């Protein structure tokens, strides 16, 4: 599994566990819903600033989003 695919899996799981839609997470982070979708499909490689926004929006540490990435 590529790093992008692992990140996508982690992001999707954490968002769903938080009970948030992609649109709700976008509102919390200031990101566009399309960006959330692309990240969850591994169609885009996340930048550090984006990962930090997502972690804050999900109220988790960034290490949860990058877990399992080697």
C-alpha positions as CSV (number, residue, x, y, z in Angstrom):
1,X,0.0,0.0,0.0
2,X,1.4,3.4,-0.9
3,X,1.8,6.2,1.6
4,X,-1.1,8.1,0.0
5,X,-3.4,5.0,0.2
6,X,-2.5,4.5,3.9
7,X,-3.2,8.2,4.6
8,X,-6.5,8.0,2.7
9,X,-7.5,4.9,4.8
10,X,-6.6,6.6,8.1
11,X,-8.3,9.8,7.2
12,X,-11.5,8.1,6.1
13,X,-11.6,5.9,9.2
14,X,-11.0,8.8,11.6
15,X,-13.6,11.0,9.9
16,X,-16.2,8.3,10.0
17,X,-15.4,7.5,13.6
18,X,-15.9,11.2,14.4
19,X,-19.4,10.9,12.8
20,X,-18.5,13.6,10.2
21,X,-19.4,13.9,6.6
22,X,-16.7,15.2,4.2
23,X,-18.6,18.5,4.0
24,X,-18.6,18.8,7.8
25,X,-14.9,18.1,8.0
26,X,-14.3,20.7,5.3
27,X,-16.2,23.3,7.3
28,X,-14.1,22.5,10.4
29,X,-10.8,22.7,8.5
30,X,-11.3,25.4,5.9
31,X,-10.6,23.0,3.2
32,X,-12.8,22.4,0.2
33,X,-15.0,19.3,0.3
34,X,-13.4,18.2,-3.0
35,X,-10.0,18.3,-1.4
36,X,-11.2,16.0,1.4
37,X,-12.6,13.6,-1.2
38,X,-9.4,13.6,-3.2
39,X,-7.4,12.9,-0.1
40,X,-9.7,10.0,0.9
41,X,-9.3,8.5,-2.6
42,X,-5.5,8.9,-2.5
43,X,-5.8,11.1,-5.6
44,X,-3.8,13.8,-3.9
45,X,-0.7,13.7,-1.7
46,X,-1.3,15.8,1.4
47,X,0.9,18.6,2.4
48,X,2.0,19.1,6.0
49,X,-0.2,22.1,6.5
50,X,-3.2,20.1,5.2
51,X,-2.5,17.2,7.6
52,X,-2.3,19.6,10.5
53,X,-5.6,21.2,9.6
54,X,-7.2,17.8,9.3
55,X,-5.8,16.6,12.6
56,X,-7.1,19.7,14.3
57,X,-10.5,19.4,12.7
58,X,-10.8,15.8,13.8
59,X,-9.4,16.6,17.3
60,X,-6.7,14.0,17.0
61,X,-2.9,14.0,16.9
62,X,-1.3,14.0,13.4
63,X,0.3,10.7,14.3
64,X,-3.2,9.1,13.9
65,X,-3.3,10.2,10.3
66,X,0.1,8.9,9.4
67,X,-0.1,5.6,11.3
68,X,1.3,2.7,9.3
69,X,3.1,4.8,6.8
70,X,6.6,3.6,6.1
